[in-house]
Amino acid sequence: MSIETSAIESRRTFAIISHPDAGKTTLTEKLLLFGGAVQQAGAVKARGDQRRARSDWMKVEQERGISVTASVMTFEADGCTFNLLDTPGHEDFSEDTYRTLTAVDSAIMVIDAAKGIETRTLKLFEVCRLRDVPIVTFVNKMDREARDPFELMDEIEKTLALDVTPATWPIGQGRDFHGCYDLIHDELILIDRGAGNKLPEIEKCAGLDDPKIDARLPAALVEKLREDVEMIRGLCQPFDEESYRAGHLTPVFFGSALRSFGVRELLQGLGEMAPSPRPAKATTRMVAPTEGKVAGFVFKIQANMDKNHRDRVAFVRLVSGEFKRGMKMKHVRSGRMLAINNPVQFMAGDRETADLAYAGDILGIPNHGTLRIGDTLTEGEDLAFLGVPSFAPEMLRRVKLDDPMKVKHLRRALEQLAEEGASQVFRRQIGGDYVVGVVGPLQFDVLKSRLLAEYGLDIEFESVPFELARWVDADDKKTIETFADANKMNLAEDHDGALVYLARNQWYLQRAKDDYPNVRFLATREQIVDAGARLTAASQTH
């Protein structure tokens, strides 16, 4: 086995998905802690300036106690290199989460032991299912009052249509939570409530009949543990790697991220079970991670991560090959060759120069607007990777700027934010007003905050007489021209110059569809670049 192949096979690139407040950020911190990426986990609080999660860096995140951006963290543990993509937990930022999930090979689904499957969890799971992303489940907060674990397993199985296989099993719950039994390694893992971030105590056992278990646990819990495990082994199928990696089965771990319990076992399980980098689909072919040539795609743009430098970093998922700093890569959309001299990788809150990276790794490439979401970088081949779309916004507002002398500055700021995927920005053909489109109302607050903090622009958002935005497409140019001539008051262009129809409501949108049956009104738009020419591929026309 070559060094390159072994390096690629040791990669585990994954995301954490959950409903807000299920404990995702706390789990992220503890994974970094056990992986040695940080020395001390942040003191995670529910709100205010006390909250200092290492993966949350934006001021609005600290103020509101939520994650609204996707961060990338790389660390090593147990012979594996883990690339953890921490996604926004709030539903208003689902577009950023969706694009992040296109860049991972597996996911950890965090479930609150008292609440089970919640709305946001279900939506994110469906996104993973669309891409057959394998999922490991972590049932969190077992040190609090929780639902019966069999009830939780049944809910996962029925709600998500997944087979479930417990990897660990809880011993008690709430105040009586003593730890877990590792069903895979036959080990008793005991919680020490005063241990803080120390490793839990492990008692090696020769199966459930080992007298060590009787000596360490109350008799009632021992009896229930043995009954539960006997029932599990009768009802649940053994862990099957093929079924898990196909997205049909989820191994389930129990624990408490806040008390650092169950996190090490989860990390070990991820290293043993989760897939190494998977092939990626391009317009012309499948690209395998072990191919000699480097290829990758941009799934996120983030500006001003470093407050001391007004930088723009493109997050690139490497799909194939071995990357070396200084390589010249073809920017397929423009056809230009770019020298990648200052790539970075992210180690929790820090960044460091990446001299070497492999398929599965996430590179940060500083740039000044050259790279956009969906762009492909290769060593020369005209490839275009699929699956990084833009979504039609669900809320529209006009941008009001009090200082007319800053209109050009506003335009540049809005275009940069649109290129990041932070919002959709449309400029109306009649009047030239800027209309901002977002998925949820919290995004307006974030945009207003960022425009003031990063660009010095004090703006307000005003209502507009439109509820819906759809990209317009057709098989021939004449059809588009005819439609555009008759609907100038309702037309705008996005930051790429693509034509957008703004509808007052669903009834007006349906009427436009009826009047112009040869025009497609697109709810999603995916930029595909092939042989230097920009094409538009669409899915969903509702």
Residue pairs with C-beta under 8 A, 6 or more apart in sequence:
4 290
4 322
4 358
5 290
7 81
7 322
7 358
8 276
8 277
8 289
8 290
8 358
8 359
8 360
9 276
10 79
10 80
10 81
10 276
11 80
11 81
11 83
11 276
11 277
11 358
11 359
11 360
11 361
12 80
12 81
12 82
12 83
12 105
12 106
12 270
12 271
12 274
12 275
12 276
12 360
13 82
13 83
13 85
13 103
13 104
13 105
13 106
13 277
13 317
13 360
13 361
13 362
14 82
14 83
14 84
14 85
14 104
14 105
14 106
14 107
14 108
14 270
14 274
15 84
15 85
15 86
15 87
15 100
15 101
15 104
15 107
15 108
16 24
16 27
16 28
16 84
16 85
16 86
16 87
16 107
16 108
16 110
17 24
17 87
17 97
17 101
17 107
17 108
17 109
17 110
17 121
17 124
17 125
17 128
18 24
18 89
18 109
18 110
18 111
18 120
18 121
18 124
19 89
19 112
19 115
19 118
19 119
19 120
19 121
20 66
20 89
20 90
20 91
20 120
21 46
21 89
21 112
22 89
22 110
22 111
22 112
22 115
22 118
22 121
22 140
23 110
23 112
23 140
23 141
23 257
23 258
24 67
24 86
24 89
24 110
25 44
25 53
25 55
25 56
25 67
25 86
25 89
26 41
26 44
26 53
26 257
26 258
27 108
27 110
27 138
27 140
27 257
27 263
28 53
28 54
28 55
28 73
28 84
28 86
29 38
29 41
29 42
29 44
29 53
29 54
29 55
30 41
30 197
30 257
30 260
30 263
31 75
31 82
31 84
31 263
31 266
31 267
32 38
32 41
32 54
32 73
32 75
32 84
32 348
33 39
33 40
33 41
33 197
33 260
33 263
34 77
34 260
34 263
34 264
34 267
35 75
35 76
35 77
35 82
35 267
36 75
36 76
36 77
37 73
37 74
37 75
37 347
37 348
38 54
38 348
38 349
40 197
41 54
41 197
42 51
42 52
42 53
42 54
43 50
43 51
43 52
44 51
44 52
44 53
44 258
45 51
45 65
46 65
47 64
47 65
48 63
48 65
49 62
49 63
51 62
51 65
52 62
53 67
54 73
54 348
54 349
55 67
55 71
55 73
55 86
55 348
55 349
56 62
56 66
56 67
56 69
56 71
57 69
57 71
57 305
57 349
58 68
58 69
58 446
59 449
59 453
60 68
60 445
60 446
60 449
60 450
61 67
61 68
61 69
64 442
66 88
66 89
66 90
67 86
67 87
67 88
67 89
67 90
68 88
68 90
68 92
68 93
68 96
68 442
68 446
69 88
69 93
69 96
69 302
70 85
70 86
70 87
70 88
70 96
70 97
70 99
70 100
70 300
70 315
71 85
71 86
71 346
72 83
72 84
72 85
72 86
72 315
72 346
72 362
72 364
73 83
73 84
73 86
73 346
73 347
73 348
74 81
74 82
74 83
74 84
74 345
74 346
74 347
74 361
74 362
75 81
75 82
75 84
75 347
75 348
76 82
77 267
77 271
78 267
78 268
78 271
79 271
80 271
81 360
81 361
82 267
82 270
82 271
83 360
83 361
83 362
85 100
85 103
85 104
85 362
87 96
87 97
87 100
87 101
87 124
88 94
88 96
88 97
89 120
90 440
90 442
91 119
91 120
91 123
91 439
91 440
92 438
92 439
92 440
92 441
92 442
92 443
93 439
93 440
93 442
93 443
94 123
94 439
94 440
95 390
95 391
95 421
95 439
96 300
96 421
96 422
97 124
97 127
98 127
98 389
98 391
99 299
99 300
99 373
99 388
99 421
100 299
100 300
101 107
101 124
101 127
101 128
101 131
101 133
102 131
102 299
102 317
102 387
102 388
103 297
103 299
103 300
103 315
103 317
103 362
104 133
105 133
105 134
105 274
105 275
105 276
105 277
105 278
105 360
106 133
106 134
106 135
106 136
106 270
106 274
106 275
107 128
107 133
107 134
107 135
107 136
108 135
108 136
108 137
108 138
108 266
108 270
109 121
109 124
109 125
109 135
109 136
109 137
109 138
109 250
110 138
110 140
110 257
111 117
111 121
111 137
111 138
111 139
111 140
111 152
111 156
112 118
112 140
112 141
113 139
113 140
113 141
113 142
113 144
113 146
113 147
113 152
113 173
113 254
114 141
114 144
114 145
114 146
114 147
116 147
116 151
116 152
116 155
116 156
117 155
117 156
117 159
117 160
122 159
122 160
125 135
125 160
128 135
128 247
129 247
131 387
132 246
132 247
133 247
134 244
134 245
134 246
134 247
134 273
134 274
134 275
135 162
135 247
135 250
136 250
136 251
136 253
136 266
136 269
136 270
136 273
136 274
137 156
137 164
137 250
137 251
137 252
137 253
138 252
138 253
138 254
138 255
138 257
138 262
138 266
139 146
139 149
139 152
139 170
139 252
139 253
139 254
139 255
140 255
140 256
140 257
141 256
141 257
141 258
142 170
142 173
142 177
142 254
142 255
142 256
142 261
142 262
143 173
143 174
143 177
143 191
143 193
143 256
143 258
143 259
143 261
144 173
144 174
144 256
145 173
145 174
146 152
146 170
146 173
146 174
149 166
149 169
149 170
149 228
149 254
150 228
150 231
153 164
153 166
153 236
153 252
156 162
156 164
156 250
156 252
157 163
157 164
160 250
162 248
162 249
162 250
163 236
163 237
163 243
163 248
163 249
163 250
164 236
164 249
164 250
164 252
165 236
165 237
165 238
165 239
165 240
165 249
165 250
165 251
165 252
166 183
166 232
166 236
166 251
166 252
166 254
167 182
167 183
167 184
167 239
167 251
167 252
167 253
167 265
167 269
168 180
168 181
168 182
168 183
168 184
168 189
168 252
168 253
168 254
168 255
168 262
168 265
169 180
169 181
169 183
169 225
169 228
169 229
169 232
169 254
170 177
170 179
170 180
170 254
171 177
171 178
171 179
171 180
171 181
171 217
171 221
171 225
172 178
172 221
176 221
177 191
177 256
178 190
178 191
178 217
178 218
178 221
179 188
179 189
179 190
179 191
179 200
179 261
180 189
180 253
180 254
180 255
180 261
180 262
180 265
181 187
181 188
181 189
181 208
181 225
181 229
182 188
182 189
182 265
183 229
183 232
184 239
184 269
186 205
186 206
186 207
186 208
187 202
187 203
187 204
187 205
188 202
188 203
188 204
188 205
188 212
188 213
188 216
188 217
189 200
189 201
189 202
189 203
189 261
189 262
189 265
190 200
190 201
190 202
190 203
190 216
191 200
191 256
191 259
191 261
192 198
192 200
192 201
193 259
195 259
195 260
196 260
197 260
198 260
199 260
199 264
200 260
200 261
200 262
200 264
203 212
203 213
203 216
205 212
205 213
208 225
208 226
208 229
213 222
213 225
214 222
217 225
237 249
239 249
239 251
239 273
240 249
241 273
243 249
244 250
244 251
244 273
245 275
251 269
251 273
253 262
253 265
253 266
253 269
254 262
255 261
255 262
255 263
255 265
255 266
256 262
257 263
276 289
276 360
277 289
277 319
277 358
277 359
277 360
278 289
279 286
279 287
279 288
279 289
280 286
280 287
280 297
280 319
280 320
280 385
281 287
281 385
281 386
281 387
282 376
282 383
282 384
282 385
282 386
283 383
283 384
283 386
283 528
283 530
284 383
284 384
284 530
287 295
287 319
287 320
287 383
287 385
288 320
289 319
289 320
289 359
289 360
290 320
290 359
291 320
291 321
292 321
292 322
293 320
293 321
293 378
293 379
293 380
293 381
294 318
294 320
294 321
294 322
294 323
294 327
294 329
294 377
294 378
294 379
295 318
295 319
295 320
295 321
295 376
295 377
295 378
295 379
295 381
295 383
295 385
296 316
296 317
296 318
296 319
296 320
296 323
296 363
296 376
296 377
296 378
297 316
297 317
297 319
297 374
297 375
297 376
297 377
297 385
297 388
298 314
298 315
298 316
298 371
298 372
298 373
298 374
298 375
298 376
298 377
298 388
299 315
299 316
299 317
299 373
299 388
300 314
300 315
300 373
300 420
300 421
301 312
301 313
301 314
301 315
301 371
301 372
301 373
301 419
301 420
301 421
302 312
302 313
302 315
302 420
303 310
303 311
303 312
303 313
303 416
303 417
303 420
303 454
304 310
304 311
304 312
304 450
304 454
305 311
305 313
306 351
310 454
311 366
312 366
312 367
312 368
312 369
312 416
313 344
313 364
313 365
313 366
313 367
314 364
314 365
314 366
314 367
314 371
314 372
314 375
315 362
315 363
315 364
316 362
316 363
316 364
316 365
316 371
316 377
317 360
317 362
318 357
318 358
318 359
318 360
318 361
318 362
318 363
319 359
319 385
320 359
321 358
321 359
321 379
322 356
322 357
322 358
322 359
323 340
323 343
323 354
323 356
323 357
323 358
323 361
323 363
324 355
324 356
325 340
325 341
325 342
325 343
325 353
325 354
325 355
325 356
326 339
326 340
326 341
327 339
327 340
327 379
328 337
328 338
328 339
328 340
328 379
329 337
329 338
329 340
329 377
329 378
329 379
330 336
330 337
330 338
330 377
330 378
330 379
330 380
330 381
330 382
331 337
331 338
331 370
331 371
331 375
331 377
332 375
332 376
332 377
332 378
332 382
332 383
332 384
332 529
332 532
333 372
333 375
333 376
333 527
333 529
333 532
333 534
334 370
334 532
335 532
338 370
338 377
340 363
340 365
340 377
342 353
342 365
342 366
343 353
343 354
343 357
343 363
343 364
343 365
344 351
344 352
344 353
344 354
344 363
344 364
344 365
344 366
345 351
345 352
345 354
345 357
345 361
345 362
345 363
345 364
346 362
346 364
351 364
354 361
354 363
354 364
357 363
365 371
369 416
369 419
371 377
372 419
372 527
373 388
373 390
373 419
373 420
373 421
374 388
374 389
374 526
374 527
374 528
375 529
376 383
376 384
376 385
376 529
382 529
382 530
382 531
382 532
384 528
384 529
384 530
386 526
386 528
386 537
387 526
388 526
388 527
389 524
389 525
389 526
389 539
390 421
390 424
390 524
390 525
390 526
390 527
391 439
391 523
391 524
392 424
392 437
392 468
392 469
392 470
392 471
392 522
392 523
392 524
393 423
393 424
393 437
393 438
393 439
393 469
394 437
394 438
394 439
394 440
395 437
395 438
395 439
395 440
395 441
395 444
396 435
396 436
396 437
396 464
396 466
396 467
396 468
396 469
396 502
397 435
397 436
397 438
397 444
397 461
397 462
397 463
397 464
398 433
398 434
398 435
398 436
398 461
398 462
398 463
398 464
399 410
399 414
399 433
399 434
399 435
399 436
399 459
399 460
399 461
399 462
400 459
400 460
400 461
400 462
401 407
401 410
401 457
401 459
402 458
402 459
402 460
403 458
406 457
409 455
409 456
409 457
410 434
410 451
410 455
410 457
410 459
411 434
413 451
413 454
413 455
413 457
414 423
414 425
414 434
414 436
414 495
415 425
415 495
417 423
417 425
417 447
417 450
417 451
418 424
418 425
418 494
418 495
419 495
422 443
422 446
422 447
422 450
423 436
423 437
423 438
423 443
423 447
424 436
424 437
424 438
424 469
424 494
425 434
425 435
425 436
425 437
425 494
425 495
426 434
426 435
426 436
426 437
426 469
426 492
426 493
426 494
426 500
426 502
427 433
427 434
427 435
427 492
427 493
428 434
428 435
428 491
428 492
428 502
429 488
429 491
429 492
429 493
430 488
430 489
430 491
435 464
435 466
435 469
435 492
435 502
436 444
436 447
436 461
437 469
438 444
438 447
444 461
448 459
448 460
448 461
451 457
451 458
451 459
452 458
452 459
464 502
465 504
466 490
466 502
466 503
466 504
467 503
467 504
467 505
467 506
468 502
468 503
468 505
468 506
468 509
469 492
469 500
469 501
469 502
469 503
470 500
470 501
470 503
470 509
470 521
470 522
470 523
471 494
471 498
471 499
471 500
471 501
471 521
471 522
471 525
471 536
471 538
472 480
472 483
472 484
472 491
472 499
472 500
472 501
472 519
472 520
472 521
472 522
473 480
473 519
473 520
473 522
473 536
473 538
474 480
474 483
474 518
474 519
474 520
475 518
479 516
479 518
479 519
480 499
480 519
482 516
483 516
483 519
484 491
484 499
487 501
487 512
490 501
490 502
490 503
491 499
491 500
491 501
491 502
492 499
492 500
492 502
493 499
493 500
494 500
496 527
498 525
498 536
501 509
501 512
501 521
503 509
503 512
509 521
512 519
512 521
513 519
513 521
520 538
520 541
521 541
522 538
522 540
522 541
523 540
523 541
523 542
524 538
524 539
524 540
525 536
525 538
526 536
526 537
526 538
526 539
527 534
527 536
528 534
528 535
528 536
528 537
529 535
